[in-house]
Amino acid sequence: MPGLLKIGKSCRPVDERAQELSDSTGVPTNFIVAIQKPVSDCDAAELQIHRELAAYRVTQKREFFKMPLQDALSIFLKVAEKFLPGFSNDANDQDLNQGLDQIGDDGLTPLIRACARNDVAQVKTLLQNGADPNKPGRHGEIPLSVAAKCGGVRVTEVLLRHGSRSANAEEIAEENGHIILARLLRNTRTQWFQSKHRSDV
């Protein structure tokens, strides 16, 4: 697929993942790994890279970007430097001190940042202290959608209990292979609709 780059995370050997993608019948040519970089938090790093490359994204439903490889590498490496292995990105105290719903320099609220890290304890702490469960980030990220993308089942359960909503969280979970999470979101949506419907009758 000339001119298209796939940029995403993998918790498995990158060559194994590339081969798996190449084996798909819908792919005309094999994927070639241009670069890989270990990071301390793959969910948060992926989220930030995708946000910075948003203008080049072919579709929101897929991790494909149409742009020069060299430009993508430059942004990729810049973001990866912020997530060096062994460096903790867990800014719990800083998140609480900056203001529960304040958007930081990275464009995220403390709650969205905690969702991207799958940090259940911090999500609970922020919500119990009054954080808005539906406050979007600078670029429109919503806590429940971020949790769905990162596969955080327990984080999602906490968000739902505090009234977090997203129109496409179920779809996001399915697209990222989080089937159990997608089922949880589907069941919750069905229950919410039935409950609302009964109250409206």
SEFIVEX-634155 format. One line per field, with one value per atom (N, C-alpha, C, O): atom name; residue number from 1; x, y, z; residue in three letters. Coordinates in steps of 0.1 Angstrom, whole numbers. Layout:
atom	[CA|...]
nr	[NUM|...]
u	[X|...]
v	[Y|...]
w	[Z|...]
rest	[ALA|...]
This chain:
atom	[N|CA|C|O|N|CA|C|O|N|CA|C|O|N|CA|C|O|N|CA|C|O|N|CA|C|O|N|CA|C|O|N|CA|C|O|N|CA|C|O|N|CA|C|O|N|CA|C|O|N|CA|C|O|N|CA|C|O|N|CA|C|O|N|CA|C|O|N|CA|C|O|N|CA|C|O|N|CA|C|O|N|CA|C|O|N|CA|C|O|N|CA|C|O|N|CA|C|O|N|CA|C|O|N|CA|C|O|N|CA|C|O|N|CA|C|O|N|CA|C|O|N|CA|C|O|N|CA|C|O|N|CA|C|O|N|CA|C|O|N|CA|C|O|N|CA|C|O|N|CA|C|O|N|CA|C|O|N|CA|C|O|N|CA|C|O|N|CA|C|O|N|CA|C|O|N|CA|C|O|N|CA|C|O|N|CA|C|O|N|CA|C|O|N|CA|C|O|N|CA|C|O|N|CA|C|O|N|CA|C|O|N|CA|C|O|N|CA|C|O|N|CA|C|O|N|CA|C|O|N|CA|C|O|N|CA|C|O|N|CA|C|O|N|CA|C|O|N|CA|C|O|N|CA|C|O|N|CA|C|O|N|CA|C|O|N|CA|C|O|N|CA|C|O|N|CA|C|O|N|CA|C|O|N|CA|C|O|N|CA|C|O|N|CA|C|O|N|CA|C|O|N|CA|C|O|N|CA|C|O|N|CA|C|O|N|CA|C|O|N|CA|C|O|N|CA|C|O|N|CA|C|O|N|CA|C|O|N|CA|C|O|N|CA|C|O|N|CA|C|O|N|CA|C|O|N|CA|C|O|N|CA|C|O|N|CA|C|O|N|CA|C|O|N|CA|C|O|N|CA|C|O|N|CA|C|O|N|CA|C|O|N|CA|C|O|N|CA|C|O|N|CA|C|O|N|CA|C|O|N|CA|C|O|N|CA|C|O|N|CA|C|O|N|CA|C|O|N|CA|C|O|N|CA|C|O|N|CA|C|O|N|CA|C|O|N|CA|C|O|N|CA|C|O|N|CA|C|O|N|CA|C|O|N|CA|C|O|N|CA|C|O|N|CA|C|O|N|CA|C|O|N|CA|C|O|N|CA|C|O|N|CA|C|O|N|CA|C|O|N|CA|C|O|N|CA|C|O|N|CA|C|O|N|CA|C|O|N|CA|C|O|N|CA|C|O|N|CA|C|O|N|CA|C|O|N|CA|C|O|N|CA|C|O|N|CA|C|O|N|CA|C|O|N|CA|C|O|N|CA|C|O|N|CA|C|O|N|CA|C|O|N|CA|C|O|N|CA|C|O|N|CA|C|O|N|CA|C|O|N|CA|C|O|N|CA|C|O|N|CA|C|O|N|CA|C|O|N|CA|C|O|N|CA|C|O|N|CA|C|O|N|CA|C|O|N|CA|C|O|N|CA|C|O|N|CA|C|O|N|CA|C|O|N|CA|C|O|N|CA|C|O|N|CA|C|O|N|CA|C|O|N|CA|C|O|N|CA|C|O|N|CA|C|O|N|CA|C|O|N|CA|C|O|N|CA|C|O|N|CA|C|O|N|CA|C|O|N|CA|C|O|N|CA|C|O|N|CA|C|O|N|CA|C|O|N|CA|C|O|N|CA|C|O|N|CA|C|O|N|CA|C|O|N|CA|C|O|N|CA|C|O|N|CA|C|O|N|CA|C|O|N|CA|C|O|N|CA|C|O|N|CA|C|O|N|CA|C|O|N|CA|C|O|N|CA|C|O|N|CA|C|O|N|CA|C|O|N|CA|C|O|N|CA|C|O|N|CA|C|O|N|CA|C|O|N|CA|C|O|N|CA|C|O|N|CA|C|O|N|CA|C|O|N|CA|C|O|N|CA|C|O|N|CA|C|O|N|CA|C|O|N|CA|C|O|N|CA|C|O|N|CA|C|O|N|CA|C|O|N|CA|C|O|N|CA|C|O|N|CA|C|O|N|CA|C|O|N|CA|C|O|N|CA|C|O|N|CA|C|O|N|CA|C|O|N|CA|C|O|N|CA|C|O]
nr	[1|1|1|1|2|2|2|2|3|3|3|3|4|4|4|4|5|5|5|5|6|6|6|6|7|7|7|7|8|8|8|8|9|9|9|9|10|10|10|10|11|11|11|11|12|12|12|12|13|13|13|13|14|14|14|14|15|15|15|15|16|16|16|16|17|17|17|17|18|18|18|18|19|19|19|19|20|20|20|20|21|21|21|21|22|22|22|22|23|23|23|23|24|24|24|24|25|25|25|25|26|26|26|26|27|27|27|27|28|28|28|28|29|29|29|29|30|30|30|30|31|31|31|31|32|32|32|32|33|33|33|33|34|34|34|34|35|35|35|35|36|36|36|36|37|37|37|37|38|38|38|38|39|39|39|39|40|40|40|40|41|41|41|41|42|42|42|42|43|43|43|43|44|44|44|44|45|45|45|45|46|46|46|46|47|47|47|47|48|48|48|48|49|49|49|49|50|50|50|50|51|51|51|51|52|52|52|52|53|53|53|53|54|54|54|54|55|55|55|55|56|56|56|56|57|57|57|57|58|58|58|58|59|59|59|59|60|60|60|60|61|61|61|61|62|62|62|62|63|63|63|63|64|64|64|64|65|65|65|65|66|66|66|66|67|67|67|67|68|68|68|68|69|69|69|69|70|70|70|70|71|71|71|71|72|72|72|72|73|73|73|73|74|74|74|74|75|75|75|75|76|76|76|76|77|77|77|77|78|78|78|78|79|79|79|79|80|80|80|80|81|81|81|81|82|82|82|82|83|83|83|83|84|84|84|84|85|85|85|85|86|86|86|86|87|87|87|87|88|88|88|88|89|89|89|89|90|90|90|90|91|91|91|91|92|92|92|92|93|93|93|93|94|94|94|94|95|95|95|95|96|96|96|96|97|97|97|97|98|98|98|98|99|99|99|99|100|100|100|100|101|101|101|101|102|102|102|102|103|103|103|103|104|104|104|104|105|105|105|105|106|106|106|106|107|107|107|107|108|108|108|108|109|109|109|109|110|110|110|110|111|111|111|111|112|112|112|112|113|113|113|113|114|114|114|114|115|115|115|115|116|116|116|116|117|117|117|117|118|118|118|118|119|119|119|119|120|120|120|120|121|121|121|121|122|122|122|122|123|123|123|123|124|124|124|124|125|125|125|125|126|126|126|126|127|127|127|127|128|128|128|128|129|129|129|129|130|130|130|130|131|131|131|131|132|132|132|132|133|133|133|133|134|134|134|134|135|135|135|135|136|136|136|136|137|137|137|137|138|138|138|138|139|139|139|139|140|140|140|140|141|141|141|141|142|142|142|142|143|143|143|143|144|144|144|144|145|145|145|145|146|146|146|146|147|147|147|147|148|148|148|148|149|149|149|149|150|150|150|150|151|151|151|151|152|152|152|152|153|153|153|153|154|154|154|154|155|155|155|155|156|156|156|156|157|157|157|157|158|158|158|158|159|159|159|159|160|160|160|160|161|161|161|161|162|162|162|162|163|163|163|163|164|164|164|164|165|165|165|165|166|166|166|166|167|167|167|167|168|168|168|168|169|169|169|169|170|170|170|170|171|171|171|171|172|172|172|172|173|173|173|173|174|174|174|174|175|175|175|175|176|176|176|176|177|177|177|177|178|178|178|178|179|179|179|179|180|180|180|180|181|181|181|181|182|182|182|182|183|183|183|183|184|184|184|184|185|185|185|185|186|186|186|186|187|187|187|187|188|188|188|188|189|189|189|189|190|190|190|190|191|191|191|191|192|192|192|192|193|193|193|193|194|194|194|194|195|195|195|195|196|196|196|196|197|197|197|197|198|198|198|198|199|199|199|199|200|200|200|200|201|201|201|201]
u	[8|0|9|11|14|23|17|5|25|20|13|10|9|2|11|18|10|17|8|-3|10|3|11|22|5|13|5|-6|10|2|11|23|5|12|12|3|21|20|27|38|21|28|35|40|35|42|54|55|62|73|68|58|74|68|68|59|79|79|67|62|64|53|40|31|38|26|25|14|36|37|33|25|38|34|19|13|14|0|-9|-19|-5|-12|-11|-20|1|4|-4|-7|-7|-14|-29|-35|-34|-48|-50|-42|-62|-65|-68|-68|-71|-75|-63|-64|-51|-38|-31|-27|-29|-22|-7|-2|0|14|18|10|29|34|37|42|35|39|54|60|61|75|77|72|84|86|96|108|92|102|109|121|102|109|101|89|107|101|108|120|101|107|100|88|107|101|98|106|86|82|77|73|76|71|56|51|49|34|29|28|27|23|10|8|0|-13|-12|-18|-6|-5|4|0|14|23|16|17|8|1|-10|-12|-17|-27|-21|-27|-9|-3|2|0|8|12|1|1|-10|-22|-28|-33|-28|-33|-25|-30|-11|-3|-3|0|-7|-8|-22|-25|-31|-46|-49|-58|-41|-44|-41|-46|-33|-28|-36|-34|-45|-52|-62|-70|-62|-70|-85|-94|-87|-100|-99|-89|-108|-108|-109|-106|-114|-116|-104|-104|-94|-82|-69|-69|-58|-46|-37|-25|-42|-35|-33|-43|-21|-18|-12|-3|-16|-10|-1|-6|12|22|36|38|46|59|65|63|72|77|86|85|95|104|97|102|86|78|72|72|67|61|72|69|84|94|99|101|99|103|93|98|80|70|70|69|72|72|83|81|95|107|105|110|100|98|88|91|78|68|74|73|81|87|97|99|104|114|107|113|94|87|83|78|84|80|92|90|103|115|113|107|116|115|122|134|116|122|119|121|112|108|93|85|89|75|67|71|57|48|36|26|36|25|26|33|18|19|7|0|4|-8|-9|-19|1|1|-1|-8|7|6|-8|-13|-14|-28|-38|-46|-36|-46|-43|-53|-31|-28|-31|-33|-31|-32|-47|-50|-56|-71|-77|-72|-89|-95|-98|-97|-103|-107|-99|-102|-87|-79|-71|-66|-71|-64|-50|-46|-41|-27|-20|-27|-7|1|-1|1|-3|-5|-19|-22|-28|-41|-51|-63|-47|-55|-59|-52|-71|-74|-68|-63|-66|-61|-68|-62|-82|-89|-86|-85|-85|-82|-68|-66|-59|-45|-45|-38|-53|-54|-60|-56|-70|-77|-67|-67|-59|-49|-38|-32|-36|-26|-33|-26|-46|-54|-51|-50|-51|-48|-61|-67|-66|-79|-79|-89|-69|-69|-70|-77|-62|-62|-76|-81|-82|-95|-105|-113|-105|-114|-112|-121|-99|-96|-101|-107|-98|-102|-118|-123|-125|-139|-145|-155|-139|-144|-142|-149|-132|-129|-137|-135|-145|-154|-150|-155|-141|-137|-149|-157|-151|-162|-159|-149|-168|-165|-167|-164|-172|-174|-167|-170|-157|-150|-140|-132|-142|-133|-120|-118|-110|-97|-97|-107|-85|-84|-88|-93|-86|-88|-101|-102|-109|-122|-122|-132|-110|-110|-119|-120|-127|-136|-131|-127|-132|-126|-131|-123|-144|-149|-143|-141|-142|-137|-122|-117|-114|-100|-99|-90|-107|-107|-110|-104|-120|-123|-112|-110|-105|-94|-82|-76|-80|-69|-72|-64|-85|-89|-90|-89|-93|-94|-108|-116|-110|-123|-126|-137|-117|-120|-122|-130|-113|-115|-128|-135|-132|-145|-157|-166|-156|-166|-168|-179|-156|-156|-162|-171|-159|-164|-179|-186|-184|-198|-206|-217|-200|-207|-208|-217|-199|-200|-206|-205|-213|-221|-214|-219|-202|-195|-202|-207|-203|-210|-201|-193|-204|-197|-205|-210|-208|-216|-210|-217|-196|-189|-179|-171|-180|-170|-171|-160|-183|-184|-177|-170|-179|-173|-158|-151|-153|-139|-132|-122|-139|-134|-133|-123|-143|-143|-132|-125|-130|-120|-106|-97|-104|-91|-90|-80|-99|-98|-102|-99|-109|-112|-127|-136|-129|-142|-150|-162|-143|-150|-155|-166|-146|-150|-161|-171|-161|-172|-185|-196|-185|-197|-202|-214|-193|-197|-204|-214|-198|-204|-218|-227|-219|-231|-242|-254|-239|-249|-253|-265|-243|-246|-255|-265|-252|-261|-275|-284|-276|-290|-297|-309|-291|-297|-301|-312|-292|-295|-307|-316|-308|-319|-332|-342|-332|-344|-349|-361|-339|-343|-349|-359|-342|-347|-361|-370|-362|-375|-386|-397|-384|-394|-398|-409|-388|-390|-398|-405|-397|-404|-418|-426|-421|-435|-445|-457]
v	[-12|0|12|18|16|28|40|44|48|60|59|70|47|46|40|30|45|41|36|42|25|20|22|17|30|33|29|35|20|16|8|6|4|-3|-18|-23|-25|-40|-45|-40|-54|-60|-73|-79|-76|-88|-84|-72|-94|-90|-84|-89|-72|-64|-72|-70|-80|-88|-98|-101|-104|-113|-106|-112|-94|-86|-82|-83|-78|-74|-86|-84|-98|-110|-113|-117|-111|-114|-105|-109|-92|-82|-85|-84|-89|-92|-104|-105|-114|-126|-124|-133|-112|-109|-109|-104|-115|-116|-102|-101|-92|-79|-70|-58|-75|-67|-71|-83|-62|-66|-69|-77|-62|-64|-66|-62|-71|-74|-60|-51|-60|-48|-49|-60|-38|-36|-28|-17|-33|-25|-15|-18|-2|9|13|17|12|15|9|7|6|2|8|10|10|17|12|14|6|3|16|25|16|27|22|11|32|28|27|20|33|33|33|44|21|21|27|32|26|31|47|53|53|68|73|83|65|69|69|78|58|56|67|73|70|81|94|101|98|110|111|121|100|100|101|109|94|95|109|114|115|129|138|147|137|146|144|153|132|128|129|124|134|134|140|135|150|156|147|149|136|127|114|105|113|100|98|107|86|83|82|87|75|73|71|65|76|74|60|57|51|37|29|17|34|26|34|46|27|34|36|33|41|43|58|66|62|76|78|70|88|91|104|115|101|112|106|94|115|110|103|107|92|84|92|90|100|108|117|119|123|132|124|128|112|104|99|99|95|91|102|99|114|126|127|129|127|128|116|117|104|92|92|89|96|96|107|105|118|129|125|128|118|113|102|102|93|81|86|79|97|102|106|106|109|112|100|101|88|76|66|54|70|61|50|53|38|27|30|35|27|30|43|46|52|65|64|60|68|67|79|91|76|87|88|95|81|82|95|96|105|118|120|130|110|111|124|130|127|139|152|161|152|163|165|176|154|154|160|168|156|160|175|183|179|193|203|215|198|208|212|222|205|208|196|191|192|180|179|169|190|190|199|202|204|213|205|194|211|204|208|220|198|201|204|205|205|208|198|201|185|174|174|165|183|184|175|174|169|159|164|171|159|162|151|140|153|142|129|118|129|117|110|98|117|111|105|94|112|107|93|84|93|81|69|58|73|62|57|45|65|61|51|43|53|45|32|24|31|20|20|10|32|34|35|45|23|22|30|38|29|36|51|58|57|71|76|86|67|71|72|81|62|62|75|81|78|89|102|111|104|116|118|129|107|107|110|117|103|105|119|124|126|140|150|162|145|154|157|166|149|151|148|139|155|154|141|141|131|119|120|111|131|134|146|150|151|163|159|150|165|161|168|178|162|169|179|182|185|196|192|200|180|175|166|158|167|159|146|139|141|128|128|138|117|115|104|94|105|94|80|71|78|65|59|47|68|64|60|51|68|65|51|43|49|36|25|14|27|16|13|2|23|22|14|6|17|11|-3|-9|-7|-20|-21|-31|-9|-9|-13|-5|-26|-31|-25|-20|-26|-21|-6|-1|1|15|19|28|12|14|12|20|1|-1|10|14|16|27|39|46|42|53|52|62|41|39|41|47|36|38|53|57|61|75|83|96|77|84|88|96|82|85|79|68|87|83|86|95|77|79|73|61|80|74|63|55|62|52|43|37|43|35|20|14|15|1|-2|-12|6|5|6|-2|15|17|5|0|-1|-13|-25|-32|-26|-37|-35|-45|-23|-20|-23|-26|-22|-24|-38|-41|-47|-61|-64|-75|-54|-57|-62|-54|-74|-80|-80|-77|-84|-85|-71|-69|-61|-47|-43|-36|-46|-42|-48|-41|-60|-67|-60|-58|-56|-49|-36|-33|-29|-16|-18|-10|-28|-31|-34|-29|-43|-46|-34|-33|-26|-14|-5|1|-3|6|1|8|-13|-19|-17|-13|-19|-17|-2|1|7|21|25|33|20|23|18|25|5|-1|7|9|11|18|32|36|39|52|51|59|40|38|36|41|28|25|38|41|47|59|69|78|68|77|73|81|60|55|61|58]
w	[0|0|0|11|-11|-13|-7|-9|1|6|19|25|24|36|47|44|59|70|81|84|87|98|111|112|120|132|144|146|152|164|173|171|184|195|193|185|199|199|212|215|219|231|227|236|215|210|201|197|197|188|175|169|172|161|147|139|145|133|132|121|144|144|141|134|147|144|129|123|123|109|100|91|104|96|97|87|109|111|103|97|102|94|79|72|75|61|56|44|65|62|59|53|62|59|44|36|40|26|20|8|28|23|21|17|23|22|9|8|0|-13|-12|-20|-3|-1|14|22|16|30|37|31|50|58|60|62|60|62|75|75|85|97|95|92|96|94|107|106|118|131|142|141|153|165|177|176|188|199|212|213|221|234|242|242|248|256|270|272|279|293|293|302|284|285|270|264|264|250|247|237|257|254|253|244|263|263|251|245|248|237|224|216|222|209|208|198|219|219|215|207|220|217|203|196|198|184|175|165|177|168|168|158|180|181|173|166|173|166|151|143|147|133|128|117|135|132|118|111|114|101|89|78|92|81|81|73|91|93|81|78|75|64|69|62|80|86|101|105|108|123|127|139|118|122|120|125|114|112|115|115|118|122|110|110|99|87|85|87|80|78|65|61|58|44|46|46|46|48|45|45|43|41|53|64|50|61|70|83|65|73|82|94|78|87|99|110|95|106|116|128|111|120|129|141|124|133|145|156|142|152|162|174|156|163|174|185|169|178|189|200|185|195|206|218|203|213|221|233|214|221|232|242|230|239|253|263|252|265|273|284|266|273|273|270|277|278|288|299|285|295|308|307|319|332|337|349|329|333|337|328|348|352|347|349|340|335|344|341|356|365|373|383|369|375|384|383|393|401|409|409|417|425|417|420|406|397|391|390|387|382|392|388|404|414|417|420|417|420|409|412|396|385|384|377|390|389|382|372|388|384|369|363|363|349|341|329|346|338|327|329|315|304|304|305|304|305|292|282|292|280|270|258|274|264|258|250|262|257|263|259|274|281|295|302|300|314|322|317|336|344|343|343|341|340|327|327|316|303|304|298|310|311|319|316|330|338|330|332|322|314|304|301|298|288|295|288|308|315|321|326|319|325|340|347|346|360|368|370|372|379|392|394|400|413|411|418|401|398|393|396|384|379|390|390|399|411|419|423|422|430|424|431|411|404|404|407|401|401|415|416|425|438|443|452|438|441|433|434|424|416|402|395|396|382|373|376|362|353|344|337|345|338|323|315|318|304|298|287|306|301|290|292|278|267|268|274|261|260|249|243|247|237|223|215|220|206|206|196|216|216|222|221|228|234|246|254|248|259|267|262|281|289|286|285|283|280|267|266|257|244|245|239|253|255|263|259|273|280|270|271|261|252|242|239|238|228|235|229|248|255|262|268|261|266|281|287|287|302|307|308|309|314|327|329|337|350|350|358|343|342|336|341|325|319|329|329|337|347|357|360|361|371|364|370|351|344|343|344|339|337|350|350|361|374|377|385|372|375|364|363|355|344|332|325|329|317|305|306|294|282|270|269|259|247|236|238|225|214|207|200|207|199|206|200|219|227|224|223|222|218|205|204|195|182|183|177|191|193|199|195|209|216|206|206|198|188|178|174|173|163|168|160|181|187|193|200|190|194|208|213|215|229|229|233|226|224|237|238|248|261|265|271|263|267|258|263|245|236|241|240|245|250|263|264|272|284|280|286|271|267|260|262|252|245|256|254|265|276|284|287|287|295|287|293|274|266|265|265|264|263|276|275|287|300|302|307|298|299|291|295|278|269|275|275|280|285|297|299|306|318|314|320|305|300|294|296|286|279|289|287|299|309|316|320|319|326|318|323|305|296|293|288|296|293|302|301]
rest	[MET|MET|MET|MET|PRO|PRO|PRO|PRO|GLY|GLY|GLY|GLY|LEU|LEU|LEU|LEU|LEU|LEU|LEU|LEU|LYS|LYS|LYS|LYS|ILE|ILE|ILE|ILE|GLY|GLY|GLY|GLY|LYS|LYS|LYS|LYS|SER|SER|SER|SER|CYS|CYS|CYS|CYS|ARG|ARG|ARG|ARG|PRO|PRO|PRO|PRO|VAL|VAL|VAL|VAL|ASP|ASP|ASP|ASP|GLU|GLU|GLU|GLU|ARG|ARG|ARG|ARG|ALA|ALA|ALA|ALA|GLN|GLN|GLN|GLN|GLU|GLU|GLU|GLU|LEU|LEU|LEU|LEU|SER|SER|SER|SER|ASP|ASP|ASP|ASP|SER|SER|SER|SER|THR|THR|THR|THR|GLY|GLY|GLY|GLY|VAL|VAL|VAL|VAL|PRO|PRO|PRO|PRO|THR|THR|THR|THR|ASN|ASN|ASN|ASN|PHE|PHE|PHE|PHE|ILE|ILE|ILE|ILE|VAL|VAL|VAL|VAL|ALA|ALA|ALA|ALA|ILE|ILE|ILE|ILE|GLN|GLN|GLN|GLN|LYS|LYS|LYS|LYS|PRO|PRO|PRO|PRO|VAL|VAL|VAL|VAL|SER|SER|SER|SER|ASP|ASP|ASP|ASP|CYS|CYS|CYS|CYS|ASP|ASP|ASP|ASP|ALA|ALA|ALA|ALA|ALA|ALA|ALA|ALA|GLU|GLU|GLU|GLU|LEU|LEU|LEU|LEU|GLN|GLN|GLN|GLN|ILE|ILE|ILE|ILE|HIS|HIS|HIS|HIS|ARG|ARG|ARG|ARG|GLU|GLU|GLU|GLU|LEU|LEU|LEU|LEU|ALA|ALA|ALA|ALA|ALA|ALA|ALA|ALA|TYR|TYR|TYR|TYR|ARG|ARG|ARG|ARG|VAL|VAL|VAL|VAL|THR|THR|THR|THR|GLN|GLN|GLN|GLN|LYS|LYS|LYS|LYS|ARG|ARG|ARG|ARG|GLU|GLU|GLU|GLU|PHE|PHE|PHE|PHE|PHE|PHE|PHE|PHE|LYS|LYS|LYS|LYS|MET|MET|MET|MET|PRO|PRO|PRO|PRO|LEU|LEU|LEU|LEU|GLN|GLN|GLN|GLN|ASP|ASP|ASP|ASP|ALA|ALA|ALA|ALA|LEU|LEU|LEU|LEU|SER|SER|SER|SER|ILE|ILE|ILE|ILE|PHE|PHE|PHE|PHE|LEU|LEU|LEU|LEU|LYS|LYS|LYS|LYS|VAL|VAL|VAL|VAL|ALA|ALA|ALA|ALA|GLU|GLU|GLU|GLU|LYS|LYS|LYS|LYS|PHE|PHE|PHE|PHE|LEU|LEU|LEU|LEU|PRO|PRO|PRO|PRO|GLY|GLY|GLY|GLY|PHE|PHE|PHE|PHE|SER|SER|SER|SER|ASN|ASN|ASN|ASN|ASP|ASP|ASP|ASP|ALA|ALA|ALA|ALA|ASN|ASN|ASN|ASN|ASP|ASP|ASP|ASP|GLN|GLN|GLN|GLN|ASP|ASP|ASP|ASP|LEU|LEU|LEU|LEU|ASN|ASN|ASN|ASN|GLN|GLN|GLN|GLN|GLY|GLY|GLY|GLY|LEU|LEU|LEU|LEU|ASP|ASP|ASP|ASP|GLN|GLN|GLN|GLN|ILE|ILE|ILE|ILE|GLY|GLY|GLY|GLY|ASP|ASP|ASP|ASP|ASP|ASP|ASP|ASP|GLY|GLY|GLY|GLY|LEU|LEU|LEU|LEU|THR|THR|THR|THR|PRO|PRO|PRO|PRO|LEU|LEU|LEU|LEU|ILE|ILE|ILE|ILE|ARG|ARG|ARG|ARG|ALA|ALA|ALA|ALA|CYS|CYS|CYS|CYS|ALA|ALA|ALA|ALA|ARG|ARG|ARG|ARG|ASN|ASN|ASN|ASN|ASP|ASP|ASP|ASP|VAL|VAL|VAL|VAL|ALA|ALA|ALA|ALA|GLN|GLN|GLN|GLN|VAL|VAL|VAL|VAL|LYS|LYS|LYS|LYS|THR|THR|THR|THR|LEU|LEU|LEU|LEU|LEU|LEU|LEU|LEU|GLN|GLN|GLN|GLN|ASN|ASN|ASN|ASN|GLY|GLY|GLY|GLY|ALA|ALA|ALA|ALA|ASP|ASP|ASP|ASP|PRO|PRO|PRO|PRO|ASN|ASN|ASN|ASN|LYS|LYS|LYS|LYS|PRO|PRO|PRO|PRO|GLY|GLY|GLY|GLY|ARG|ARG|ARG|ARG|HIS|HIS|HIS|HIS|GLY|GLY|GLY|GLY|GLU|GLU|GLU|GLU|ILE|ILE|ILE|ILE|PRO|PRO|PRO|PRO|LEU|LEU|LEU|LEU|SER|SER|SER|SER|VAL|VAL|VAL|VAL|ALA|ALA|ALA|ALA|ALA|ALA|ALA|ALA|LYS|LYS|LYS|LYS|CYS|CYS|CYS|CYS|GLY|GLY|GLY|GLY|GLY|GLY|GLY|GLY|VAL|VAL|VAL|VAL|ARG|ARG|ARG|ARG|VAL|VAL|VAL|VAL|THR|THR|THR|THR|GLU|GLU|GLU|GLU|VAL|VAL|VAL|VAL|LEU|LEU|LEU|LEU|LEU|LEU|LEU|LEU|ARG|ARG|ARG|ARG|HIS|HIS|HIS|HIS|GLY|GLY|GLY|GLY|SER|SER|SER|SER|ARG|ARG|ARG|ARG|SER|SER|SER|SER|ALA|ALA|ALA|ALA|ASN|ASN|ASN|ASN|ALA|ALA|ALA|ALA|GLU|GLU|GLU|GLU|GLU|GLU|GLU|GLU|ILE|ILE|ILE|ILE|ALA|ALA|ALA|ALA|GLU|GLU|GLU|GLU|GLU|GLU|GLU|GLU|ASN|ASN|ASN|ASN|GLY|GLY|GLY|GLY|HIS|HIS|HIS|HIS|ILE|ILE|ILE|ILE|ILE|ILE|ILE|ILE|LEU|LEU|LEU|LEU|ALA|ALA|ALA|ALA|ARG|ARG|ARG|ARG|LEU|LEU|LEU|LEU|LEU|LEU|LEU|LEU|ARG|ARG|ARG|ARG|ASN|ASN|ASN|ASN|THR|THR|THR|THR|ARG|ARG|ARG|ARG|THR|THR|THR|THR|GLN|GLN|GLN|GLN|TRP|TRP|TRP|TRP|PHE|PHE|PHE|PHE|GLN|GLN|GLN|GLN|SER|SER|SER|SER|LYS|LYS|LYS|LYS|HIS|HIS|HIS|HIS|ARG|ARG|ARG|ARG|SER|SER|SER|SER|ASP|ASP|ASP|ASP|VAL|VAL|VAL|VAL]
